[in-house]
Amino acid sequence: MSTRFLLPILGTTVLVILTGCASSAQYSIAESYGPEPKLPDPKSSLIPTVNIAPAKGWSQGEMPKPAEGLKVKAFAQGLEHPRWLHVLPNGDVLVAETDAPPKPDDGKGIKGKIMTMVMKRAGSSHPSANRISLLRDTNGDGIADQKTVFLKNLNSPFGMALVGNNLYVANTDSLMRFPYQDGETQITAAGTKVLDLPGGPLNHHWTKNVIANPEGTKLYITVGSNSNVAENGLDKEKGRAQIIEFDIASGQARPFATGLRNPNGMAWQPQSGQLWTVVNERDEIGSDLVPDYMTSVKDGAFYGWPYSYYGQHVDVRVKPQNPGMVARAIKPDYALGNHTASLGLAFYAAELMPQYRGGAFIGQHGSWNRKPCSGYKVVYVPFRSGQPSGPPQDVLTGFLNEKGEARGRPVGVAIDFSGAVLVADDVGNTIWRISPVAETTYEAPVRRAIGTPPTTTP
C-alpha cells in the first residue's frame, strides 16, 4: 500500500486509540465555574486526553433546545462556517464566514498531525470562504430574507467594528479599514491596511477580534498565543497572547493587557463600562484543568500565560520559568468551565428579555481535551453592580446528540435590532435566533436610501 493511502489510515487509528485512552474528569463541570473554581493538581501525560465530538451537522427539522420561556429559530441557514457576528446600527447583521488560514508550520511533527486530525474531526478543516456576508430581515419575522456577499477576498476574517463611516475588519494577519455607507449591501472599494497583526506559517490561534470603545476613538484587538504553553519557544510569541489598544487618530498601537492565552469575545459591561473578554486557557494537564474564563480587562495587567494559570498557579512545563512574571499575574474574575472553549461574549442591555439585562451571553464551542465533553452550548452569567453574581444558566443546548456527535457548535453571539440573541453555529452553518416564546414579529428597522440624511433614529 502506498504512503498516500497508509497515512490517513494510520492517522485514524491513532485518533481512535487516543480517544479510547482518554482520562476522565474526577470533578463535575459545575465545580470549574464561578469566581473560585476547583483547581486540582495537574495531570501531565505523554498522551493527552482526546475526546472529540465528531462534526455531524443538523438533520432536516432539528434545532437546538432553548431554555424555558424562550424559543429558537434559524435566522439564516446554508452559510459556510459562520464564526462571528456584528449587528450594524440599521439592524443588518454581518457574519464572518471563515476558517483557519494555511499554517504549514502548525501541523509539523506527530503532535501537529494529530491536532490537524482533531480539528478536521471537530469540523474545522475547510478552505476558508474568506468573506463577510450581510443578512437582512425586511419584514420583522426573525428570519433573514436577504443575503449578499458584503466583503470578499479577505484573509480568514473574524472580528468587525463600525466606527462612523469606517468598517474595521480583523483579518488573521492585519487590521483593515473599509468605507461604509448606511444601507449598502456590498462594499467594493479596496480596503486600507491600518495595522499588521501576528500571522505567518505557524499562527496557532488564528482568530483576531476587534471592537471599538464607546467614544469611537480606540480599537481593541485580540491576538491569541502561537502554542499551547510556549512549547514552540518564547521567540514565537512576540506580540501574541494579548489585547492590543489601537488609537485611531494617531495610528499607534500598544499592548493593553498581556498573558491572555487565547482571548476572543470582547464587550463593554453596561453597568460598569468596563471592557471584558473571554479567554481559552491551556490544555494537556487533565480533564479537570484549566478552566476557560471571563474577566474584566485592566490596562497594563498580566494574566499569567504561559508561566501560570488562574492567577499564580505555576505551569512547570514552561521553560525557562519566570517567578517574577508569576508574581505579577492577576487572577481572572470568573471561570467558565474546563475546556469549554468559550468564545462568544455579548452583554445584554435590550428590553425584549428584561430578565437578562446586565448579564452576559457566552457561546461555548466545546471541548476536545476533556472526558466527558464540556461546552457545546450557550450560557448566561448574571451580573450585579458590574460583576458576575451567580452561576451560569443554560440558554441554548442540544448541540450534542445522544451518540455524542456535534450537530452544531456555537461561536459568536450578538444582540440583534429587536433584542433577540443571535448565535453563529459553525458546524451547523446556521445563525440561530433566541427570543421569548410570546414574540411573533417585531418592527423591522427603518432603512433609508444610501447617502440620504436620517429622518428617524433607527
C-alpha positions as CSV (number, residue, x, y, z in Angstrom):
1,M,0.0,0.0,0.0
2,S,1.3,3.5,-0.9
3,T,2.2,6.0,1.8
4,R,-0.5,8.3,0.4
5,F,-3.2,5.8,1.4
6,L,-1.4,4.5,4.5
7,L,-1.0,7.8,6.4
8,P,-4.8,8.5,6.6
9,I,-5.5,5.0,7.9
10,L,-2.7,5.3,10.5
11,G,-3.9,8.7,11.5
12,T,-7.5,7.5,12.0
13,T,-6.2,4.5,14.0
14,V,-4.1,6.8,16.2
15,L,-7.1,9.1,16.8
16,V,-9.3,6.2,17.8
17,I,-6.7,4.9,20.2
18,L,-6.2,8.3,21.7
19,T,-9.9,8.8,22.1
20,G,-10.3,5.4,23.8
21,C,-7.5,6.2,26.2
22,A,-8.9,9.5,27.3
23,S,-8.7,10.1,31.1
24,S,-12.0,11.0,32.6
25,A,-12.6,14.1,34.8
26,Q,-12.8,13.5,38.6
27,Y,-14.9,16.6,39.3
28,S,-18.1,17.8,37.8
29,I,-18.0,20.6,35.3
30,A,-20.0,22.8,37.7
31,E,-17.0,22.8,40.0
32,S,-15.0,24.6,37.4
33,Y,-17.4,27.6,37.1
34,G,-17.5,30.8,39.1
35,P,-15.1,33.1,40.9
36,E,-13.5,30.2,42.9
37,P,-13.2,27.2,40.6
38,K,-11.8,23.8,41.7
39,L,-8.1,23.6,40.7
40,P,-6.8,20.2,41.5
41,D,-3.2,19.1,40.8
42,P,-2.3,18.9,37.1
43,K,-2.1,15.6,35.4
44,S,0.6,15.5,32.7
45,S,1.0,12.5,30.5
46,L,2.7,11.6,27.3
47,I,-0.6,11.1,25.6
48,P,-3.1,13.9,26.3
49,T,-6.8,13.3,26.8
50,V,-8.5,13.4,23.4
51,N,-12.3,13.2,23.3
52,I,-13.8,14.7,20.2
53,A,-17.4,15.1,19.3
54,P,-17.3,14.4,15.6
55,A,-19.0,17.1,13.5
56,K,-22.3,15.8,12.1
57,G,-24.5,18.9,11.4
58,W,-28.3,19.2,11.8
59,S,-30.7,16.9,10.1
60,Q,-33.8,18.4,8.5
61,G,-36.1,19.8,11.2
62,E,-33.6,19.5,14.0
63,M,-32.6,22.5,16.1
64,P,-31.1,23.3,19.5
65,K,-33.1,23.4,22.6
66,P,-33.8,26.8,24.2
67,A,-34.3,27.5,27.9
68,E,-37.9,27.6,29.4
69,G,-39.7,30.7,28.2
70,L,-37.6,31.1,25.1
71,K,-37.8,29.8,21.5
72,V,-35.2,29.4,18.8
73,K,-35.4,29.6,15.0
74,A,-32.9,29.7,12.2
75,F,-32.3,33.3,11.3
76,A,-30.1,32.2,8.4
77,Q,-29.0,28.8,7.0
78,G,-26.7,27.4,4.3
79,L,-23.8,29.5,5.4
80,E,-20.1,28.4,5.1
81,H,-18.6,28.0,8.5
82,P,-20.1,31.2,10.1
83,R,-17.9,32.2,13.1
84,W,-18.5,35.8,14.1
85,L,-21.3,38.3,14.1
86,H,-21.7,42.1,14.1
87,V,-25.0,43.9,14.1
88,L,-25.0,47.3,12.3
89,P,-26.9,50.3,13.6
90,N,-29.6,49.8,10.9
91,G,-30.3,46.2,12.0
92,D,-28.3,44.5,9.3
93,V,-26.3,41.5,10.5
94,L,-22.7,40.9,9.3
95,V,-21.4,37.3,9.5
96,A,-17.8,36.3,9.0
97,E,-17.8,33.1,7.0
98,T,-14.3,31.9,7.8
99,D,-11.9,29.2,8.8
100,A,-8.2,28.8,9.5
101,P,-5.7,30.1,7.0
102,P,-2.9,27.9,5.7
103,K,-0.4,27.5,8.5
104,P,2.0,24.7,7.5
105,D,4.3,25.0,10.5
106,D,1.5,24.4,12.9
107,G,1.0,20.8,11.6
108,K,4.6,19.6,11.8
109,G,5.6,16.6,13.8
110,I,3.4,13.8,15.3
111,K,1.6,16.2,17.7
112,G,0.9,18.6,14.9
113,K,-0.5,15.9,12.7
114,I,-2.7,14.6,15.5
115,M,-4.1,18.1,16.1
116,T,-4.8,18.6,12.4
117,M,-6.9,15.4,12.6
118,V,-8.6,16.6,15.7
119,M,-9.6,19.9,14.0
120,K,-10.9,18.0,10.9
121,R,-13.0,15.6,13.1
122,A,-14.3,18.6,15.0
123,G,-15.5,20.4,11.8
124,S,-12.7,22.9,11.1
125,S,-10.9,21.7,8.0
126,H,-12.4,23.6,5.1
127,P,-10.7,26.1,2.9
128,S,-11.8,29.5,4.3
129,A,-14.6,31.2,2.5
130,N,-12.8,34.5,3.3
131,R,-15.9,36.6,3.2
132,I,-18.3,38.6,5.2
133,S,-22.0,38.3,4.3
134,L,-24.8,40.7,5.1
135,L,-28.1,39.3,6.4
136,R,-31.3,41.4,6.4
137,D,-34.7,40.8,7.8
138,T,-37.1,43.1,6.0
139,N,-40.4,42.1,7.5
140,G,-39.5,41.5,11.2
141,D,-40.3,37.8,11.3
142,G,-36.9,36.8,12.7
143,I,-35.7,35.3,9.5
144,A,-33.2,36.9,7.1
145,D,-34.9,37.2,3.7
146,Q,-31.9,38.9,2.1
147,K,-28.3,37.7,1.9
148,T,-25.5,39.4,0.0
149,V,-21.7,39.0,-0.1
150,F,-20.7,42.2,1.7
151,L,-16.9,41.8,1.5
152,K,-14.9,39.1,-0.2
153,N,-11.2,38.1,-0.8
154,L,-10.4,38.6,2.8
155,N,-7.8,36.6,4.8
156,S,-9.5,34.4,7.4
157,P,-11.6,37.4,8.7
158,F,-13.1,37.3,12.2
159,G,-13.9,40.5,14.2
160,M,-15.7,43.5,12.8
161,A,-16.3,47.0,14.2
162,L,-18.1,50.0,12.7
163,V,-16.8,53.5,13.7
164,G,-18.6,56.3,11.9
165,N,-18.4,55.5,8.2
166,N,-15.4,53.2,8.6
167,L,-15.8,49.4,9.0
168,Y,-12.8,47.7,10.6
169,V,-12.2,44.0,9.9
170,A,-9.6,41.9,11.7
171,N,-8.0,39.5,9.2
172,T,-5.8,36.9,10.6
173,D,-2.7,39.0,9.8
174,S,-3.9,42.6,9.6
175,L,-6.5,45.1,10.7
176,M,-8.3,46.5,7.6
177,R,-10.5,49.6,7.1
178,F,-13.3,49.8,4.6
179,P,-15.6,52.8,3.7
180,Y,-19.2,52.1,4.7
181,Q,-22.5,53.8,3.8
182,D,-25.6,53.1,5.8
183,G,-27.9,50.7,3.9
184,E,-25.4,49.4,1.4
185,T,-25.4,45.6,0.8
186,Q,-21.9,45.3,-0.7
187,I,-18.6,47.0,-0.3
188,T,-16.5,47.0,-3.5
189,A,-13.9,49.6,-2.5
190,A,-10.4,48.4,-1.7
191,G,-9.6,48.3,2.0
192,T,-6.7,50.0,3.7
193,K,-4.4,48.1,6.0
194,V,-4.0,50.1,9.2
195,L,-2.1,47.6,11.3
196,D,-0.1,44.4,10.8
197,L,-1.1,41.6,13.2
198,P,0.9,38.5,14.0
199,G,0.3,35.7,11.5
200,G,2.8,33.7,9.5
201,P,3.2,29.9,8.8
202,L,2.7,28.9,12.5
203,N,-0.3,31.1,13.5
204,H,-1.6,28.6,16.1
205,H,-4.5,30.7,17.4
206,W,-5.5,32.5,14.2
207,T,-8.7,34.3,15.1
208,K,-8.4,38.1,15.7
209,N,-11.3,40.0,17.2
210,V,-11.8,43.8,17.2
211,I,-14.2,46.2,19.0
212,A,-14.3,49.9,19.4
213,N,-14.6,51.9,22.6
214,P,-17.9,53.8,23.1
215,E,-16.3,57.1,22.1
216,G,-15.1,55.6,18.8
217,T,-11.5,56.8,19.4
218,K,-9.8,53.5,20.1
219,L,-10.0,49.9,18.9
220,Y,-9.2,46.8,20.9
221,I,-7.8,43.7,19.1
222,T,-7.4,40.2,20.5
223,V,-4.3,38.1,19.5
224,G,-4.0,34.5,20.7
225,S,-0.8,32.6,21.5
226,N,1.2,30.7,19.0
227,S,1.2,27.5,21.0
228,N,-0.4,25.7,24.0
229,V,2.2,26.7,26.6
230,A,5.1,28.3,24.6
231,E,6.4,24.8,23.5
232,N,7.5,26.4,20.2
233,G,9.7,28.8,22.0
234,L,9.0,32.2,23.6
235,D,10.5,33.9,20.5
236,K,7.5,32.7,18.5
237,E,5.2,34.5,20.9
238,K,6.2,38.1,20.1
239,G,3.1,40.3,20.0
240,R,0.8,37.4,21.0
241,A,-1.4,36.3,23.9
242,Q,-2.6,39.9,24.4
243,I,-5.2,42.5,23.7
244,I,-3.9,45.4,21.7
245,E,-5.1,49.0,22.0
246,F,-5.1,50.9,18.7
247,D,-5.5,54.7,18.7
248,I,-7.5,55.6,15.5
249,A,-6.3,59.2,15.2
250,S,-2.6,58.6,15.6
251,G,-2.4,55.0,14.2
252,Q,-0.4,54.0,17.2
253,A,-0.8,50.6,18.9
254,R,0.3,49.3,22.3
255,P,-0.2,46.2,24.4
256,F,-3.3,46.9,26.6
257,A,-3.3,43.6,28.6
258,T,-1.0,40.6,28.3
259,G,-0.7,36.9,29.4
260,L,-4.1,36.1,27.8
261,R,-3.6,32.7,26.1
262,N,-6.4,33.0,23.6
263,P,-8.9,35.9,24.1
264,N,-11.8,36.0,21.7
265,G,-15.0,37.7,22.6
266,M,-14.9,41.2,24.0
267,A,-17.7,43.5,25.2
268,W,-18.3,46.6,27.4
269,Q,-20.2,45.7,30.6
270,P,-23.2,48.1,30.6
271,Q,-23.3,48.8,34.4
272,S,-19.6,49.5,34.9
273,G,-18.5,50.5,31.4
274,Q,-15.5,48.1,31.8
275,L,-14.0,46.1,29.0
276,W,-14.5,42.3,29.4
277,T,-13.1,39.4,27.5
278,V,-13.5,35.6,27.4
279,V,-10.3,33.5,27.2
280,N,-9.5,29.9,26.3
281,E,-7.0,28.5,28.7
282,R,-4.3,25.8,28.3
283,D,-4.7,22.1,27.5
284,E,-3.0,18.8,28.2
285,I,-2.9,18.7,32.1
286,G,-6.0,16.7,32.5
287,S,-9.8,16.9,32.1
288,D,-10.0,18.9,35.4
289,L,-7.7,21.8,34.3
290,V,-7.6,24.6,33.2
291,P,-11.0,26.4,33.3
292,D,-11.6,28.9,30.5
293,Y,-12.7,32.2,31.9
294,M,-14.2,35.7,31.5
295,T,-12.6,38.7,33.1
296,S,-12.6,42.4,33.2
297,V,-9.5,43.7,31.3
298,K,-7.3,46.1,33.3
299,D,-4.9,48.4,31.5
300,G,-1.4,47.1,31.9
301,A,-2.4,43.8,33.6
302,F,-0.7,40.5,33.1
303,Y,-2.9,37.4,33.3
304,G,-0.3,34.6,33.6
305,W,0.2,32.9,30.3
306,P,2.4,31.0,29.8
307,Y,4.0,30.9,33.2
308,S,1.0,30.4,35.4
309,Y,-2.8,29.8,35.2
310,Y,-5.7,31.2,37.1
311,G,-3.6,33.7,38.9
312,Q,-0.3,32.3,40.2
313,H,-0.6,28.6,39.7
314,V,2.7,27.8,38.1
315,D,2.8,25.7,34.9
316,V,6.0,23.6,35.3
317,R,6.0,22.7,31.6
318,V,7.2,26.2,30.7
319,K,10.9,26.6,30.2
320,P,12.5,28.8,31.4
321,Q,10.4,29.5,34.5
322,N,9.8,33.2,35.4
323,P,8.9,33.7,39.0
324,G,8.9,37.5,38.6
325,M,6.1,37.3,35.9
326,V,4.2,34.8,38.0
327,A,4.2,37.3,40.9
328,R,2.6,39.8,38.6
329,A,-0.2,37.5,37.4
330,I,-3.8,38.6,38.0
331,K,-6.5,36.1,38.9
332,P,-9.4,36.2,36.4
333,D,-12.9,37.2,37.6
334,Y,-15.0,34.2,36.7
335,A,-14.3,30.7,35.5
336,L,-16.3,29.3,32.6
337,G,-15.6,25.6,32.9
338,N,-12.7,23.3,32.0
339,H,-12.1,23.1,28.2
340,T,-15.5,24.6,27.3
341,A,-13.8,26.7,24.5
342,S,-15.8,29.8,25.5
343,L,-15.6,32.2,22.5
344,G,-18.6,34.4,22.1
345,L,-19.4,37.2,24.5
346,A,-22.4,39.7,24.5
347,F,-23.7,41.7,27.4
348,Y,-27.5,42.3,27.3
349,A,-28.8,45.8,27.5
350,A,-32.0,45.5,25.5
351,E,-35.7,45.4,26.6
352,L,-37.0,42.3,24.9
353,M,-35.8,39.9,27.6
354,P,-35.6,42.0,30.8
355,Q,-34.6,39.0,32.9
356,Y,-31.2,39.0,31.2
357,R,-30.4,42.7,31.5
358,G,-26.8,43.5,32.5
359,G,-25.6,39.9,32.2
360,A,-23.5,38.1,29.7
361,F,-24.3,35.5,27.0
362,I,-21.4,33.3,26.2
363,G,-21.0,30.9,23.2
364,Q,-19.2,27.7,24.2
365,H,-17.7,26.0,21.2
366,G,-17.0,22.7,23.0
367,S,-14.1,20.6,24.3
368,W,-11.6,18.2,22.7
369,N,-9.4,17.8,25.8
370,R,-12.0,16.7,28.4
371,K,-13.9,13.5,29.1
372,P,-16.8,13.8,29.3
373,C,-17.3,16.6,26.8
374,S,-17.9,20.1,28.1
375,G,-19.3,23.2,26.4
376,Y,-21.3,22.8,23.2
377,K,-24.0,25.3,24.4
378,V,-24.8,29.0,25.1
379,V,-24.9,30.0,28.7
380,Y,-25.9,33.2,30.5
381,V,-24.0,34.6,33.5
382,P,-26.0,37.2,35.6
383,F,-24.2,40.4,36.8
384,R,-24.9,42.8,39.6
385,S,-23.0,46.1,40.1
386,G,-20.7,45.3,37.2
387,Q,-19.6,41.8,38.5
388,P,-20.8,38.2,38.0
389,S,-23.5,37.5,40.6
390,G,-24.4,33.8,40.2
391,P,-23.9,30.5,38.5
392,P,-24.2,30.2,34.7
393,Q,-27.6,29.3,33.3
394,D,-28.1,27.2,30.2
395,V,-29.8,29.2,27.4
396,L,-29.3,27.0,24.3
397,T,-28.4,23.3,24.4
398,G,-28.8,20.2,22.4
399,F,-25.8,20.7,20.1
400,L,-24.6,17.2,21.0
401,N,-26.8,14.2,20.1
402,E,-27.3,11.0,22.0
403,K,-24.3,9.5,20.2
404,G,-22.0,12.3,21.3
405,E,-21.8,13.8,17.8
406,A,-21.8,17.6,17.3
407,R,-24.9,18.7,15.4
408,G,-23.6,22.2,15.8
409,R,-21.0,24.3,17.7
410,P,-21.8,27.8,19.0
411,V,-19.2,30.5,18.4
412,G,-20.1,34.2,18.2
413,V,-23.1,35.7,20.0
414,A,-24.7,39.1,19.3
415,I,-27.9,41.0,20.2
416,D,-30.0,41.9,17.2
417,F,-32.0,45.1,16.5
418,S,-35.1,43.7,18.4
419,G,-33.2,42.5,21.4
420,A,-33.1,38.8,20.4
421,V,-29.9,36.8,20.8
422,L,-28.1,35.6,17.6
423,V,-25.7,32.6,17.7
424,A,-23.3,31.7,15.0
425,D,-23.1,27.9,14.6
426,D,-20.1,27.0,12.5
427,V,-20.8,23.2,12.3
428,G,-24.5,23.7,11.6
429,N,-23.8,26.5,9.1
430,T,-26.6,28.4,10.7
431,I,-27.3,31.6,12.6
432,W,-29.8,30.8,15.4
433,R,-32.1,33.5,16.9
434,I,-33.3,33.2,20.5
435,S,-36.3,35.2,21.6
436,P,-39.3,35.0,24.1
437,V,-41.9,32.4,23.3
438,A,-44.6,35.2,23.1
439,E,-42.7,37.1,20.4
440,T,-44.3,36.8,16.9
441,T,-42.9,39.6,14.8
442,Y,-41.1,42.8,15.6
443,E,-40.9,46.2,13.9
444,A,-38.3,46.0,11.1
445,P,-35.5,48.6,11.2
446,V,-36.1,51.8,9.2
447,R,-33.6,51.8,6.3
448,R,-33.2,54.8,4.1
449,A,-31.6,55.3,0.7
450,I,-27.8,55.3,0.7
451,G,-26.4,58.8,1.2
452,T,-29.6,60.5,2.5
453,P,-29.7,62.0,6.0
454,P,-31.6,60.2,8.7
455,T,-35.2,61.3,9.4
456,T,-35.7,58.9,12.3
457,T,-33.5,57.2,14.7
458,P,-33.1,53.5,13.7
